[in-house]
Amino acid sequence: MFGNYLIGLREGLEASLVVCILVAYLVKTERRDALRAVWLGIAIACALSLTFGAMLEFGTQELTFEAQELLGGTLSIISVGLVTWMVFWMKRTARHLKADLHGKLDTALAMGTGALVATAFLAVGREGLETALFVWASVRASGEGSSAPLIGVLLGIATAILLGYLFYRGTLKINLAKFFRWTGAMLVIVAAGVLAYGVHDLQEARFLGGLGDKAFDISETIPPDSWYGTLLKGVFNFQPDPTVLQLTVWLLYLVPVLTLFLLDRGRPAAPKLRPADSDSDSTPAN
């Protein structure tokens, strides 16, 4: 549940910051008349993300077992690639996020209502689609078979919306550089587990071999149905009996990616997001 909460919080906060920047800019420039188009674009993006998530969940139920595993494994690997790109992208480009959005919004204002809707839709839709795909893959990997993962995601998104509102109202400030750094590191760890599970899916689909070659088996020490086994599974997608290929892929992803993420300082850190910071010309950086 915590891993899914983290996904909802991280992705939701990025989307909340985007919305905060767009709305604050229109209010500041006295273009409140354009807010309806922006909210429409945001609503369409949310609806598309929910539809995409529903298609992933219900559209695969009629497939054969092997087809489900092949599709699940492939989408898990794709979702890991997207999340990896996202955490590095946010780390390097957050400083210029506000200026970039302002430029796009100026262009859209000159082009008309349709362009405003499209700008808001694209700004928020990317986060929504990434979230839907990665949450679906993470839930499959956790294998909890309950509503806990969904509750975790919804709580994370609700927290992100609350933080975004507090940012906009000027009642909260936070060091976003540290926030995105450490949540990004945690997401890399979660992604490593999703990647390993995706490989396991491909092995069960007989697309990859080595399903019977276990690297180790500590199921007796850490029973999957124990509270701590369930906790490790839910947070890190831990598996007590991984295959050799799973363990190899997990290590080959986690060690270099996490090392690069933590060592890469990017550009100099920017100031904290302050009350009413939406009226300033700087953006938080990682």
SVG drawing of the C-alpha trace seen along z (x, -y; Angstrom):
<svg xmlns="http://www.w3.org/2000/svg" viewBox="-15 -41 42 66">
<polyline fill="none" stroke="black" stroke-width="0.4" points="0.0,0.0 2.8,-2.4 4.4,-1.9 1.2,-2.8 0.7,-5.8 4.1,-7.0 3.2,-6.7 0.0,-8.7 1.7,-11.3 4.7,-11.8 2.8,-11.9 -0.2,-13.7 2.0,-16.5 3.7,-17.0 0.2,-17.4 -0.9,-19.6 2.1,-21.9 1.3,-22.1 -2.3,-23.1 -1.2,-25.6 1.2,-27.3 -1.3,-27.5 -4.1,-28.8 -1.9,-31.3 -0.5,-32.7 -4.0,-33.3 -5.1,-35.0 -2.0,-37.1 -2.4,-38.2 -6.1,-38.9 -7.2,-36.3 -9.7,-34.6 -11.9,-34.2 -9.5,-31.5 -9.8,-29.4 -12.8,-27.5 -10.8,-26.2 -7.9,-25.2 -10.2,-23.3 -11.9,-21.6 -8.5,-20.4 -7.7,-19.1 -11.0,-17.3 -10.5,-15.6 -7.0,-14.5 -8.4,-13.0 -11.2,-11.2 -8.8,-9.8 -6.4,-8.5 -9.3,-6.8 -10.5,-5.3 -7.0,-4.0 -6.7,-2.5 -10.1,-0.8 -9.1,0.6 -5.9,2.1 -7.8,3.6 -10.9,5.0 -9.7,5.3 -7.3,8.1 -9.6,10.4 -10.8,12.3 -7.3,13.1 -5.7,16.5 -3.3,16.9 -0.2,16.8 -1.5,13.8 -2.3,12.0 1.2,12.7 2.8,11.6 0.9,8.3 1.4,7.7 5.1,8.3 5.5,6.1 3.5,3.2 5.3,3.5 8.7,3.0 7.2,0.1 5.9,-1.5 9.3,-1.1 10.9,-2.9 8.4,-5.7 8.8,-6.2 12.6,-6.1 12.5,-8.8 10.1,-10.8 12.2,-10.9 15.3,-12.0 13.3,-14.5 11.8,-16.1 15.2,-16.2 16.8,-18.1 14.0,-20.3 11.9,-21.3 13.7,-24.7 12.4,-25.7 9.0,-24.1 7.2,-27.3 8.8,-29.4 8.1,-26.6 4.4,-26.4 4.1,-30.2 5.5,-30.3 3.1,-27.6 0.2,-29.3 1.0,-32.6 1.0,-30.9 -2.3,-29.1 -3.9,-32.4 -3.1,-33.9 -4.5,-30.9 -7.8,-30.6 -9.9,-28.4 -9.0,-25.1 -5.3,-25.7 -5.9,-26.4 -7.8,-23.2 -5.0,-21.2 -2.3,-22.9 -3.9,-22.0 -4.8,-18.5 -1.2,-17.7 0.3,-19.2 -1.8,-17.0 -2.6,-14.1 1.0,-12.8 1.2,-12.5 -2.2,-10.8 -1.4,-8.2 2.0,-7.4 0.3,-7.1 -2.4,-4.7 0.1,-2.5 2.6,-2.3 -0.1,-1.8 -1.6,1.0 1.8,2.7 2.6,2.1 -0.7,3.6 -0.1,6.7 3.4,7.0 2.2,6.7 -0.5,9.3 -2.4,8.2 -5.8,9.1 -7.5,6.4 -8.5,2.8 -5.4,1.7 -3.3,0.7 -6.1,-1.4 -6.7,-3.0 -3.0,-3.8 -3.1,-5.5 -6.2,-7.5 -4.7,-8.7 -1.5,-9.7 -3.4,-11.7 -5.6,-13.3 -2.5,-14.3 -1.0,-15.8 -4.2,-17.8 -4.2,-19.1 -0.5,-20.1 -1.1,-21.8 -4.0,-23.8 -1.9,-24.9 0.9,-25.9 -1.5,-28.0 -3.1,-29.6 0.3,-30.5 0.0,-28.6 2.7,-26.0 6.3,-25.9 8.4,-22.8 11.9,-22.0 10.8,-20.4 14.4,-19.6 14.7,-17.2 11.1,-16.0 11.5,-14.9 15.0,-13.6 14.0,-11.2 10.6,-10.2 12.4,-9.7 14.9,-7.3 12.0,-5.4 10.2,-5.1 13.4,-3.7 13.4,-0.9 9.7,-0.3 10.3,-0.3 13.0,2.3 10.5,4.7 8.0,4.0 10.6,4.7 11.6,8.0 7.9,9.0 7.5,8.1 10.3,10.5 8.6,13.2 5.4,12.6 7.3,13.0 8.8,16.2 5.4,17.5 4.2,16.6 7.1,18.8 8.5,15.8 11.6,16.0 13.1,19.2 14.5,20.0 11.3,20.1 12.5,23.0 15.9,21.7 15.6,20.1 18.3,17.8 17.3,18.6 14.2,19.5 13.7,18.0 9.9,18.6 10.2,20.3 12.2,17.4 9.9,14.7 6.5,16.4 4.7,14.5 1.4,14.6 3.1,13.2 2.6,9.5 6.2,8.7 6.2,10.6 3.0,8.8 4.6,5.5 7.8,6.2 5.7,7.3 3.4,4.3 6.2,1.7 9.1,3.2 7.5,6.0 9.7,8.3 9.6,12.0 11.2,14.7 11.9,17.1 13.0,15.1 14.5,16.7 18.1,16.1 16.9,13.9 14.7,11.9 17.4,11.2 19.9,10.4 17.6,7.9 16.7,6.4 20.4,5.8 21.3,4.6 18.5,2.0 18.6,0.9 22.3,0.5 23.3,-1.7 20.0,-3.7 19.8,-4.5 23.5,-5.4 23.2,-7.7 20.0,-9.3 21.6,-10.0 24.9,-11.2 23.5,-13.4 23.1,-16.8 21.9,-18.4 21.8,-22.2 22.3,-24.1 19.4,-23.7 16.6,-26.4 14.8,-28.0 12.0,-26.3 8.5,-26.8 7.3,-29.7 3.9,-31.1 2.5,-32.8 5.5,-31.5 3.2,-31.1 3.7,-34.9 7.5,-34.6 9.6,-33.9 11.6,-31.0 10.7,-27.3 11.8,-24.6 14.7,-22.4 16.2,-19.1"/>
</svg>
